[in-house]
Amino acid sequence: MVIETHLLSNGIRIIHTHHHSPVGNCALIINTGSRDEAPNEHGMAHFIEHVIFKGTKKRKAFHILSRLDDVGGELNAYTTKEETCIYASFLKEDYDRALELIHDITFNSIFPNKELEKEKEVIVDEINSYKDSPSELIFDDFEELIYPNDPMGRNILGTAETLRTFTREDVLRFIANNYHTDQMVICSVGNIAFKRLCNLCERYFGSVKPNLRSQMRREVTPYVPQQKEVKMDTYQSHMIIGNVAYDLNHPKRLGLHLLNNILGGPGSNSRLNMSLREKNGIAYNVESSYSPYFNTGVFTIYFGTDEENLARSMRIINKELNLLRNQTMGSLQLHKAQRQLKGQMTIATENKESLMLSLGKSFLLYDKVDALETIYQKIDAITATDLMEIANDILAPEKLSYLTYR
């Protein structure tokens, strides 16, 4: 895979890999998310992701939505704790159309008051629907538990109360303060010559005024392990066990990804899936996850089970955690785990939209993209001792927090 990059004079970076396909994929990723909000801006990053589709200096909302739909393409966006992304898939001959549209809604949106008020109610409905899903809500509540009174602990959607206070001036102020051109990446995977792609980006994004980030994100609230139970009117009990974890630049980050894959990753043969679901039949949903961020990270184990199986599930999980902390993995087990992770990563690159976003995020955060072969070498260099040390650090009983819905 040949990766090509370019830097615009205003600091916006471009990354592209050529792919022989009738479909093109491109995105603008901005290093701004919900953790960049002030307390009175809770939900602002996600709100802006919605309202940039509601009208620009030259387009009504209908024309924005139809611009790519009319030619069979798709336009979408998402917000995370640390990034906002506008992305598109389209026929390769529509690169010009897609890039111009992404530029228009990002930099020329006018945020009509009528549309802002309408979209607030749409997001309130989104918040309420989220509250109806305890298996999703518990993750937000867990992060609030381990990051108390910190932007990292606030959910991305915001609250009905904060949303309804937002004005057009608040939206413009947040964009001016947080949409920094040196923290933006245009990423592309498709059948277009890189020179032409750069010319299109120069045409549409080159005139954007430089707005460079002048300060780093602040440190998060010091972590103190917590335990909390919440009474919920649900058929199942839900539980998360977790800890703060390694950040985006930690040397053991890849080792924790491998450990997470072994414990409760997407494979059906993960230890938690085998022990809770396959062997004992007491949980349908069980998983672990690791999300690294700037200067922090989150590791969680989630499962849902009937109330009468909650204590038994906990005993089984603790047994698996004890094994990881106290028993060195055999060479055959380690090799299989390494091969599994490498296979998952390689297969993921076949999804070109996923590949595009992965390339863009890596370039945004590290200003480089490691070749798969380089990542393979790093995975193969992880030892059984490394994994046991990571398990004793991240999964130490005295460091774990617990949140239960029952």
C-alpha positions in Angstrom: 0.0 0.0 0.0 1.6 3.3 -1.2 0.6 6.2 1.0 1.0 9.8 -0.2 0.8 13.0 1.9 0.7 16.7 1.4 0.6 19.8 3.6 -1.5 22.9 2.7 -0.1 26.3 3.7 -2.8 26.7 6.3 -1.7 23.5 8.2 -4.4 21.1 6.8 -2.8 17.8 6.0 -3.8 15.4 3.2 -3.2 11.6 3.1 -4.2 9.3 0.3 -3.8 5.8 -0.9 -4.7 4.7 -4.4 -7.2 1.9 -4.8 -8.6 0.6 -8.1 -12.3 0.8 -7.5 -15.3 2.6 -8.9 -15.9 3.9 -5.4 -14.1 6.7 -3.7 -13.9 7.5 0.0 -12.8 10.8 1.6 -13.2 12.5 4.9 -12.2 15.6 6.9 -11.1 14.6 10.5 -10.8 17.4 13.1 -9.0 16.8 16.4 -11.9 18.2 18.4 -14.5 16.4 20.4 -16.6 16.4 23.5 -13.7 16.6 25.9 -12.9 20.1 24.5 -16.1 21.5 25.7 -16.5 23.9 28.7 -19.1 22.8 31.2 -21.7 25.2 29.7 -20.9 23.7 26.2 -21.8 20.1 27.1 -23.0 18.5 23.9 -21.7 21.3 21.6 -19.3 19.2 19.5 -22.0 16.7 18.7 -24.6 19.4 18.2 -22.3 21.1 15.6 -21.9 17.7 13.8 -25.7 17.8 13.3 -26.3 21.4 12.4 -23.5 21.8 9.8 -26.0 19.9 7.5 -28.7 22.6 8.0 -27.6 25.2 5.5 -24.6 27.1 4.1 -24.1 30.4 2.4 -25.2 28.8 -0.9 -27.2 25.7 0.0 -30.4 24.9 1.9 -30.5 21.7 4.0 -32.3 19.8 1.2 -29.6 20.7 -1.3 -26.8 19.6 1.1 -28.5 16.2 1.7 -29.2 15.8 -2.1 -25.8 16.8 -3.4 -24.3 13.3 -3.0 -27.5 11.3 -2.7 -28.5 12.4 -6.3 -25.4 10.6 -7.7 -25.8 7.5 -5.4 -23.2 8.7 -2.8 -23.4 8.9 0.9 -22.5 11.8 3.3 -22.2 11.3 7.0 -20.5 12.5 10.2 -19.7 11.4 13.7 -18.4 12.8 17.0 -16.2 11.1 19.6 -14.5 12.3 22.8 -11.7 13.7 20.8 -12.6 14.1 17.1 -15.2 15.2 14.7 -15.4 13.6 11.3 -17.3 14.4 8.1 -17.0 11.6 5.6 -18.3 10.5 2.2 -18.5 7.5 -0.2 -19.2 8.1 -3.9 -18.4 7.1 -7.4 -14.8 7.9 -8.3 -15.8 10.6 -10.8 -17.5 12.6 -8.0 -14.4 13.4 -5.9 -14.8 17.0 -6.9 -18.4 17.1 -5.8 -17.7 15.3 -2.4 -14.7 17.5 -1.4 -16.5 20.7 -2.3 -19.5 19.7 -0.3 -17.4 18.7 2.8 -15.6 22.1 2.6 -18.9 23.9 2.2 -20.7 22.5 5.2 -17.5 22.7 7.4 -16.5 26.2 6.7 -19.6 28.0 5.2 -22.5 26.8 7.4 -24.7 29.6 8.5 -26.6 27.9 11.4 -30.1 29.3 10.9 -31.8 29.8 14.2 -34.9 28.0 13.1 -32.9 24.9 12.1 -30.9 25.1 15.4 -34.0 24.9 17.5 -35.4 22.1 15.4 -32.2 20.0 15.7 -32.1 20.5 19.5 -35.3 18.6 19.8 -34.0 15.9 17.4 -31.0 15.4 19.7 -33.2 15.4 22.8 -35.0 12.5 21.2 -31.6 10.8 20.6 -30.7 11.3 24.2 -34.0 9.8 25.4 -33.7 6.8 23.1 -30.2 6.2 24.4 -31.6 6.1 28.0 -33.8 3.3 26.9 -30.7 1.1 26.1 -29.0 0.2 29.4 -26.3 -1.8 27.6 -25.1 1.4 25.9 -25.9 3.9 28.7 -23.8 2.1 31.2 -20.6 2.9 29.3 -21.3 6.6 29.6 -22.2 6.3 33.2 -19.0 4.3 33.9 -16.8 7.0 32.3 -18.6 9.6 34.4 -17.8 7.4 37.4 -14.0 7.2 36.7 -13.7 10.8 35.4 -15.8 12.8 37.9 -16.2 16.5 37.1 -14.1 16.2 34.0 -14.9 16.6 30.3 -13.7 13.1 29.7 -16.5 11.8 31.9 -19.3 13.7 30.2 -21.3 11.9 27.6 -21.0 13.1 24.0 -24.7 13.9 23.4 -25.0 16.5 26.2 -28.2 17.1 28.1 -31.6 18.6 27.2 -30.9 21.4 29.6 -27.5 22.4 28.1 -28.6 21.9 24.5 -31.5 24.3 24.8 -29.2 27.1 26.0 -27.0 27.0 22.8 -27.2 30.0 20.5 -25.8 30.6 17.1 -23.1 32.8 18.6 -22.1 29.9 21.0 -21.7 27.6 18.0 -19.5 30.0 16.0 -17.4 30.6 19.1 -16.8 26.9 19.7 -15.8 26.5 16.1 -13.4 29.5 16.2 -11.8 28.2 19.4 -11.5 24.5 18.5 -11.5 23.9 14.7 -7.8 24.4 14.3 -6.4 23.9 10.8 -3.2 22.2 12.0 -5.5 19.7 13.7 -7.3 18.7 10.5 -6.6 15.9 8.1 -8.2 15.2 4.7 -8.0 11.5 4.1 -8.8 9.6 0.9 -8.9 6.0 -0.4 -9.8 5.8 -4.1 -9.1 5.7 -7.8 -7.8 9.3 -8.2 -4.3 10.5 -9.0 -2.7 12.1 -6.0 -1.8 15.3 -7.9 -5.4 15.8 -8.9 -6.6 15.2 -5.3 -4.1 17.8 -4.0 -5.3 20.3 -6.7 -8.9 19.8 -5.5 -8.0 20.2 -1.9 -6.0 23.3 -2.7 -9.0 24.7 -4.6 -11.5 24.1 -1.8 -9.5 24.1 1.4 -6.4 26.1 0.5 -8.1 29.4 1.1 -9.2 28.5 4.6 -7.6 30.9 7.0 -4.9 29.4 9.3 -6.1 28.8 12.8 -3.4 27.0 14.7 -3.8 25.3 18.1 -2.0 27.2 20.8 -2.5 25.0 23.8 -2.6 21.4 24.7 -5.6 19.5 26.2 -5.4 19.7 30.0 -4.7 16.7 32.3 -7.7 14.6 33.4 -9.0 14.3 36.9 -6.7 11.9 39.0 -8.2 8.4 39.1 -9.7 6.9 42.3 -11.3 3.5 42.0 -15.1 3.6 42.5 -18.0 1.1 43.1 -21.6 2.0 42.4 -24.9 0.3 42.0 -27.9 1.8 40.2 -31.4 0.4 40.5 -32.9 -0.1 37.0 -36.2 -1.4 35.8 -34.7 -3.9 33.4 -34.9 -7.7 32.8 -31.2 -8.1 33.0 -28.5 -6.9 35.3 -25.7 -5.1 33.5 -22.1 -4.5 34.8 -18.9 -2.8 33.8 -15.6 -3.5 35.5 -12.7 -1.2 34.4 -9.8 1.1 35.0 -8.1 4.0 33.4 -5.5 2.8 30.9 -2.6 3.7 28.7 -2.8 6.8 26.5 -2.2 7.1 22.8 1.6 7.4 23.1 2.2 4.8 25.8 4.8 2.1 24.7 2.6 -0.7 26.1 -0.5 0.4 24.2 -0.2 -2.3 21.6 0.4 -4.9 24.3 -2.9 -3.9 26.0 -4.7 -4.1 22.6 -3.4 -7.7 22.4 -4.4 -8.5 26.0 -7.8 -7.1 25.4 -8.3 -9.2 22.3 -7.4 -12.3 24.3 -9.7 -11.5 27.2 -12.9 -10.2 25.5 -12.2 -9.0 22.0 -14.4 -9.5 18.9 -13.3 -13.2 18.4 -15.8 -15.8 19.5 -13.0 -17.6 21.2 -12.1 -14.8 23.6 -11.7 -16.1 27.1 -14.7 -14.3 28.5 -17.0 -15.4 25.7 -15.8 -19.0 26.1 -16.2 -19.0 29.9 -19.4 -17.1 30.4 -21.3 -17.9 27.2 -20.0 -21.1 25.7 -19.2 -23.1 28.8 -21.7 -21.8 31.3 -24.5 -20.2 29.2 -25.1 -17.4 31.6 -24.4 -14.3 29.4 -25.4 -13.4 25.9 -23.3 -10.1 25.7 -19.8 -10.1 27.2 -16.9 -8.1 25.9 -13.9 -6.1 26.9 -12.6 -3.0 25.2 -9.7 -0.6 25.3 -9.9 3.0 24.1 -6.7 5.1 24.2 -7.0 8.9 24.3 -4.6 11.8 24.6 -3.0 11.5 28.1 -5.4 8.8 29.3 -7.3 5.7 28.3 -10.2 3.4 29.3 -10.3 -0.3 29.7 -13.6 -2.0 30.4 -15.2 -5.4 30.8 -19.0 -5.4 30.1 -21.5 -8.2 30.5 -25.3 -8.5 30.9 -26.9 -11.5 32.7 -29.9 -12.5 34.8 -29.8 -11.2 38.3 -29.4 -14.7 39.8 -26.3 -15.2 37.7 -24.6 -12.0 38.5 -22.4 -13.2 41.4 -21.5 -16.4 39.5 -20.5 -14.3 36.5 -18.3 -12.2 38.6 -16.5 -15.2 40.1 -15.8 -16.5 36.6 -14.5 -13.2 35.4 -12.3 -12.8 38.4 -10.9 -16.3 37.7 -10.0 -15.3 34.2 -8.4 -12.1 35.4 -6.4 -14.0 38.0 -5.1 -16.3 35.2 -3.9 -13.3 33.2 -2.2 -11.8 36.2 -0.5 -14.9 37.6 0.0 -17.4 34.8 2.4 -16.8 32.0 0.8 -17.6 28.6 2.3 -20.5 26.7 4.2 -19.9 23.5 1.5 -21.6 21.3 -1.3 -19.6 23.0 0.7 -16.4 22.5 1.5 -17.1 18.8 -2.2 -17.9 18.1 -3.3 -14.6 19.8 -0.7 -12.6 17.9 -1.8 -14.2 14.6 -5.5 -13.5 15.4 -4.9 -9.8 16.0 -2.8 -9.5 12.9 -5.5 -11.2 10.9 -8.3 -9.0 12.2 -6.2 -5.8 11.4 -5.5 -7.0 7.9 -9.1 -8.0 7.1 -10.2 -4.6 8.4 -8.2 -2.9 5.7 -10.4 -4.5 3.1 -13.2 -2.1 4.1 -12.0 1.0 2.3 -14.1 3.4 4.4 -12.6 1.9 7.6 -9.2 2.0 6.0 -9.6 5.7 5.1 -10.6 6.6 8.6 -7.8 4.6 10.1 -5.2 6.2 7.9 -6.6 9.7 8.6 -6.7 9.2 12.4 -3.2 7.8 12.5 -1.9 10.8 10.4 -3.8 13.2 12.6 -2.4 11.9 15.8 1.1 10.7 14.9 1.8 12.4 11.6 2.6 9.0 10.1 1.1 5.7 9.3 2.9 2.5 10.1 2.9 -0.2 7.4 1.2 -3.4 8.3 4.5 -5.2 8.3 5.8 -2.8 10.9 2.8 -3.4 13.1 3.2 -7.1 12.7 6.8 -6.9 13.9 5.6 -4.9 17.0 2.9 -7.5 17.7 5.3 -10.4 17.3 7.8 -8.6 19.7 5.2 -8.7 22.6 6.2 -11.4 25.1 4.1 -13.4 27.5 5.9 -11.6 30.3 4.9 -8.3 28.8 1.2 -9.4 28.8 1.4 -10.6 32.4 3.0 -7.3 33.5 0.2 -5.3 31.7 -2.4 -7.5 33.3 -1.0 -6.8 36.8 -0.9 -3.1 36.0 -4.3 -2.5 34.4 -6.3 -5.4 35.9 -4.9 -5.2 39.5 -7.9 -5.7 41.8 -7.2 -2.6 43.9 -7.3 -0.4 40.8 -10.6 -1.7 39.3 -13.9 0.2 39.4 -17.4 -1.4 39.3 -20.7 -0.1 38.0 -23.8 -2.3 38.2 -27.3 -1.8 36.9 -29.7 -4.2 38.7 
